Amino acid sequence: MLRINIPEAVVFLHAFPLNKDMYKYQFCAFEENALPYVAIDYPGFGDSPNIPGDYTIERLTDYVVNEIKKLNIKKVIAVGDSMGGYIMFDLWRRYRDLVKGFVFVATRAEADNEEGRKARYTLIERVQKEGKDFLIDVMLENQTSPTTKRDEKKMITLRCIMQKASTEGIIKTLKALAERKDNTELLPTINVPTLVIAGKDDEKVTPPSIVKKIAEGVKGAEYYELENAAHLPPFENPEKFNQVVIPFIKKVLGS
């Protein structure tokens, strides 16, 4: 039986429909800088099996918190891309004492509008009928920048990461995303160090103008737009992402 005590750590929260491996370029950089981290796969993604019942953002947050508590981590700096940001808002809503800092990446505070919800349920119907391959094609097209699309190795790696998502996990999570709460009212209450990062080329999912609203709503938040990146900045432009994020993490952990 292991006994573990990690007072503070970064927790990486992945985008949909990826898994923790989207942060592969951060793992080595964080280890080189002696920064403690944990990277978690949501149920049905990566190495995590599905769990019975429907998924909600709240249920996925509970799953993440349970994994954190297993490691006896007392405080986290959450780094979340897209869907990861939705879980971060719920961490603040219900597990505020656990949070030491936030890095919001290519995400938004607003809930889906009616058109957005309908689009997700349309995707659910198609996945149920056709499987997940078409969805992965759509995500690869919508989530990546022109620079990333020209990098065959990166595009193959992204496809492999997405292929690890289970069909059940995709369907359940699409419903959770469609029904998530609006978090706009939380922004003025966030009083921990906050960094907000947008992909400059993210035109189809979370344009910089949307992402920037988080920084504008959180007092003292820092905001950056990364070139040569769309919806997945940690994977698409890891060198610049790490240059921005690692000093921020060191500052927060040292405070």
N, C-alpha and C positions, 0 to 999 in steps of 0.2 A: 504494500500500500504506500503510495507516494504522499509526501507532505510538501506542499509548494507554497511559497510566499513571494508574490510579485507585487510590490506596493503600487506601482504605476506602470502603465504600458500603453502603447498605441494599439488600437483595434482597427483592422482593415475590414470594411464592409463593401461588398462588391455590387456591381451593377447587374441588371437583368439583361439577358439570360446567361451571365457568365458565372465565374466562381472565383475563389481567392487567388487563382493563378493570374488573374488580370494585374495583380500587383507584383508579379515576378521580378520586375526591375527595381522595385523598392526593397525587396527582401535583402538582397546582397548589399545595397547601399546602406540600409539601416544597420545591418550586422557590422559593416565596416566602421560605422560611427557609434557602435555599442549602444544602439537604441533598442529597448525592449519592445516587442510587438507580438500580437496574436492575430492570425488571419482566419476567418470563419466562413465556412460554406453554409448557406441556408439549406433547409431541408429540400431534397430533390435536386440539388445542384452540387457539382464537383463530387466530393467524397461523402457527402451527407445523404443518407437515405431519406425517403419521404416519411412523414409521420401521419397518422390517421387524422381524418377530419379536414375541414376547410382551413385555409390560411387567411389571416388578416395581418396587417402591418403590426398590430399589437402582439399577435401570437408569435410572429417572427422576431420581434424585439425581445419577448420573453425567452425565446430560444437562445438568442445571442447573449442575453444577460446570464442565463443559466450556464452557458459555456464559459463566460468570463469568471463567474463565481467558482466554477470547478477549479480554476487555476489560482484562486484566492487573490485575484487582482482587486485592489481597493479603489483605484481611480484609473480612468481611461481618457486618452485623447482619441476621439473617434475620427477616422478618415473614411468618408463615404462618398462613393460615386453614384449619382442618379438615385436608384432605389435605396442605396446605402444611406443617402441623405434623408430619405423618408423615415428610416429606422432611427437615425440620429435625432430627428425631431421628436419621435416618440420616447427616446431615451430621456430627452429633456423634459417631456411632459410628465413622465411617470417614474424615472430613475435619476432624477437630477443630481442626487448626492454622489452618483458614480462618475459624473462628468468633470474632467479637468480642462478640456479644451475641445474645439471642433475644427475639422477641415472639411468644409462642404465642397464637393466637386461636381460640376455639371448636373446640378439638381435644382429643384424649385420648391418653394413653400406652399404654392397653391395646390389644391386638389384638382382632379380632372374635371373639366366642364362636361356638359351632357354629351357633346360630340366626342370628346375623348373617351368617356366611359363606353359609349356605343362602339367605338372603334376597337376597344379592348375586348368587348364581348364578341364582336365579329371575328377577331383573331382566335378567341377561344373556340368558336364553332369550327373554324377552318382547321385548327390543330386537332380537334377531336376527329375530324373527317379525314384529314390528309397527313397527319403527323407533324413533326417539328421542322423538317428540312426547309420548307418554304419560309418559315419564320426566321430561321437563321440567315437565310439569304437577305431577307428584308432588313434585319438588324445590322448585318455587315454593311449594307449599303447606307443605311441611315445614321449609323453611329460613328463612322470613320471619316477622316479628312481626306482630301485629294492626295496629300503626301503619304498617308498610311495606305491608301488604295494602291499606290505605286510600289509599295514594299511587299513583294509577294510572300516573303518569309513571315512577316507580321500578320498578314491576312490569313495565311494558312494556320498560324498559331491561334489566332482569334477563333477561327472556325472550329479548331480542335477543342478549345476551351468551351465554346458554346455547345458543341456536340455532347459534352458530358452532362448537360442538363436533361433530366428525365421529362418525358411528355407530361406525366402527372404533375410534376413540380411546376412546369411552365403554365399549365392550365390553372392550377390553384393560385399561383402567384399573380397571374394576370388579373384574376378576380380581386385579389387583395389590393393590387395597384389601382384598379378601377374604383374601389370602394373606400380608399384611404381618406382620412380627414384633411381638411384645410389647416395648414399650420401657420398662416400669416400672422395670427394674433400672438404667436409665441415669440416672434422675432424681437420685440422690444424687451422681453423678459430674459433673454440670453445674456448672461453677465460673466461668461468665461471667455478666455482668449479665442478668437474666431478668425479663421482664414477661409476665404471663398475663392475658388478657382473655376474659371470657365474656359472652354476650348474655343478659340477664336473662330474656328471653322464649323462650329456646331450650329448648323442652320435648320435642321429638321427636328431635333428633339428638345434641347434646352439652349436656345440662343443666349449669347452673353447678356443681352438686355434683361432676360428673365432671371438668370443666375445672379446678376448684379443686385437685384432687389433684395436678396438675402443680406448682402453686405450693407446695403443702405438701411436695412431695418434693424441691424444689430449694432449697437453702439460700440465704436472702436474697432470694428471688423476691418481686416485687410482684404483687398481684392486684387486679383491678377487675372489677366487673359493670356493663355498660352498659345503661341503660334504653332502651326502644323499639328493641331489637335482639334478634334470635334467633341464627341460625347465621352471619350475614354482617355483623357489627358495622361493619367499615370502610365498607361500602356503605349500611347501614341507618341508622346514626347517625354520619355522618362528622365532624360538628362535635365531638362529645364524644370520639370515637375519636382525632381529631387532637390534642385538648387533652391527652389522656393520653399519647399515643405520642410526639409531637414533643419534649417536654422530656426524655423518657427517651432518645431517640435522640441529642439534643444532648449529654446528659451522658455517654453511652457513647463517642461520637465524640471528645469532648474529654478523655477519660481517657487 
